[in-house]
Amino acid sequence: MHKKITTLLLASAFITLGSSIPVSAGTHWTGDGAVDGKEIRWGTARGKTAYTTARNHSITVWDNMGSINIAGDNADVVEDLSFRDIYVASSLLGRYTPMSGADVIEYNTYNFTDMTSGEQKKTALHEMGHALGFNHHDSGIMKQGLFSMTTLDSHIKSDYNSHY
């Protein structure tokens, strides 16, 4: 009995201490994403979005990082990523879903219609970050939540440059 309690206390202490230790950039990297070679080709195979301004902004900002070419698909190229709108009555802003064939970024119109342009662009940048293989951070563009942000923060730029 004492052994079980001691083990549980040690495990609890480890979890508590572990949560206060800073997380390295490597843990923000999922390795999963829509990158195929050194590019992401996007299109409309799995649907369309009304939020083209936010989508195009995220494509331009991430593409300007330089290492991964993010471009529209064409007849000669297989699509890696689609964007589409969904309607879910919840706090969901958007989501990235890896799929067989083209992965999908979805924008939730339930919330998007009332969001500012900056909030929409932050969500689009955040979801494209997932498509590039990044996980959540505790700050910056990969932080979950509703706030306005239209550029990439230094942390995600560093993560991007270390992986690409």
C-alpha positions as CSV (number, residue, x, y, z in Angstrom):
1,M,0.0,0.0,0.0
2,H,2.8,2.5,0.9
3,K,4.6,1.6,-2.3
4,K,1.5,2.5,-4.4
5,I,1.0,5.8,-2.5
6,T,4.8,6.7,-2.9
7,T,4.6,5.8,-6.6
8,L,1.5,8.0,-7.1
9,L,3.1,10.9,-5.2
10,L,6.3,10.7,-7.2
11,A,4.3,10.5,-10.5
12,S,2.2,13.5,-9.4
13,A,5.3,15.5,-8.4
14,F,6.9,14.7,-11.7
15,I,3.9,15.9,-13.6
16,T,3.6,19.0,-11.6
17,L,7.3,19.9,-11.9
18,G,7.3,18.9,-15.6
19,S,4.6,21.4,-16.3
20,S,6.7,24.3,-15.0
21,I,9.8,23.4,-17.1
22,P,10.1,25.5,-20.3
23,V,9.2,23.5,-23.4
24,S,11.8,23.4,-26.1
25,A,11.1,24.3,-29.7
26,G,11.4,20.7,-30.7
27,T,8.2,19.8,-28.9
28,H,6.2,22.3,-31.0
29,W,7.0,20.2,-34.1
30,T,4.5,17.5,-34.9
31,G,6.2,16.5,-38.2
32,D,2.7,15.9,-39.5
33,G,1.5,18.3,-42.1
34,A,0.6,18.9,-45.8
35,V,4.2,19.6,-46.9
36,D,5.1,17.4,-49.8
37,G,8.8,17.7,-50.6
38,K,9.4,21.4,-50.2
39,E,6.0,22.6,-51.1
40,I,2.3,22.7,-50.3
41,R,0.0,22.9,-53.3
42,W,-3.5,24.1,-52.4
43,G,-6.8,24.1,-54.2
44,T,-10.5,23.4,-53.9
45,A,-10.8,19.6,-54.2
46,R,-12.5,19.3,-50.8
47,G,-14.5,22.5,-50.8
48,K,-14.2,26.3,-50.9
49,T,-14.1,29.2,-48.4
50,A,-15.7,32.6,-48.4
51,Y,-12.7,33.8,-46.3
52,T,-10.3,34.2,-49.2
53,T,-8.7,37.3,-47.7
54,A,-7.7,35.5,-44.5
55,R,-6.6,32.4,-46.5
56,N,-4.6,34.4,-49.0
57,H,-2.9,36.4,-46.3
58,S,-1.8,33.2,-44.5
59,I,-0.5,31.7,-47.7
60,T,1.5,34.9,-48.6
61,V,2.9,35.3,-45.1
62,W,4.1,31.7,-44.7
63,D,5.3,31.5,-48.3
64,N,7.4,34.6,-47.8
65,M,9.4,32.6,-45.2
66,G,11.0,31.1,-48.2
67,S,11.8,27.5,-47.6
68,I,8.4,25.9,-48.4
69,N,6.7,26.9,-51.7
70,I,3.0,27.4,-51.0
71,A,1.2,27.7,-54.3
72,G,-2.1,26.9,-56.0
73,D,-2.4,23.6,-57.7
74,N,-2.8,23.0,-61.4
75,A,-3.6,20.2,-63.8
76,D,-0.1,18.8,-63.5
77,V,0.2,18.9,-59.7
78,V,-1.6,17.0,-57.0
79,E,-3.3,19.1,-54.4
80,D,-1.9,18.8,-50.9
81,L,-4.3,21.1,-49.0
82,S,-7.9,22.4,-49.4
83,F,-9.7,25.2,-47.5
84,R,-13.4,25.0,-46.8
85,D,-16.0,26.6,-44.5
86,I,-18.0,24.6,-41.9
87,Y,-20.7,25.6,-39.4
88,V,-20.3,24.3,-35.9
89,A,-22.1,26.0,-33.1
90,S,-19.1,26.0,-30.7
91,S,-16.0,28.0,-29.7
92,L,-14.1,26.3,-32.6
93,L,-12.5,29.0,-34.8
94,G,-10.8,26.7,-37.3
95,R,-9.0,23.4,-37.6
96,Y,-6.5,21.5,-39.7
97,T,-7.2,17.9,-40.5
98,P,-4.7,15.6,-42.1
99,M,-6.5,13.3,-44.6
100,S,-5.7,10.8,-47.2
101,G,-5.2,12.8,-50.3
102,A,-5.6,16.6,-49.7
103,D,-5.5,17.7,-46.1
104,V,-8.1,20.3,-45.0
105,I,-8.1,23.6,-43.2
106,E,-11.6,24.6,-42.1
107,Y,-12.9,28.0,-41.0
108,N,-15.9,27.9,-38.7
109,T,-18.5,30.4,-40.1
110,Y,-20.3,30.3,-36.8
111,N,-17.5,32.4,-35.3
112,F,-15.7,33.8,-38.4
113,T,-18.7,36.0,-39.4
114,D,-18.3,38.0,-36.2
115,M,-14.5,38.1,-36.1
116,T,-12.4,41.1,-37.0
117,S,-10.1,40.9,-40.0
118,G,-7.1,40.5,-37.7
119,E,-8.7,37.7,-35.8
120,Q,-9.6,35.9,-39.0
121,K,-6.0,36.3,-40.3
122,K,-4.6,35.1,-37.0
123,T,-6.7,31.9,-37.2
124,A,-5.8,31.4,-40.8
125,L,-2.0,31.8,-40.0
126,H,-2.4,29.4,-37.0
127,E,-4.1,26.7,-39.1
128,M,-1.5,27.0,-41.9
129,G,1.1,26.6,-39.1
130,H,-0.5,23.2,-38.4
131,A,-0.4,22.4,-42.1
132,L,3.3,23.1,-42.0
133,G,3.8,20.7,-39.1
134,F,3.7,22.9,-36.0
135,N,1.9,22.3,-32.8
136,H,0.5,24.8,-30.3
137,H,2.8,27.2,-28.4
138,D,2.1,29.1,-25.3
139,S,2.4,32.4,-27.1
140,G,2.4,33.8,-30.6
141,I,0.7,32.7,-33.7
142,M,0.5,29.0,-32.6
143,K,-1.3,30.0,-29.3
144,Q,-4.9,28.8,-29.3
145,G,-7.6,31.4,-28.9
146,L,-9.3,34.4,-30.3
147,F,-7.0,37.4,-30.8
148,S,-5.8,39.6,-33.5
149,M,-2.4,38.9,-35.0
150,T,-1.4,39.3,-38.7
151,T,2.3,38.5,-38.6
152,L,4.5,35.6,-37.5
153,D,6.2,35.9,-34.1
154,S,9.9,35.4,-33.6
155,H,9.4,32.0,-31.9
156,I,7.5,30.4,-34.8
157,K,10.0,32.0,-37.3
158,S,12.8,30.3,-35.3
159,D,11.0,27.0,-35.3
160,Y,10.3,27.3,-39.0
161,N,14.0,28.0,-39.8
162,S,15.2,25.2,-37.6
163,H,13.0,22.7,-39.4
164,Y,13.1,24.0,-42.9
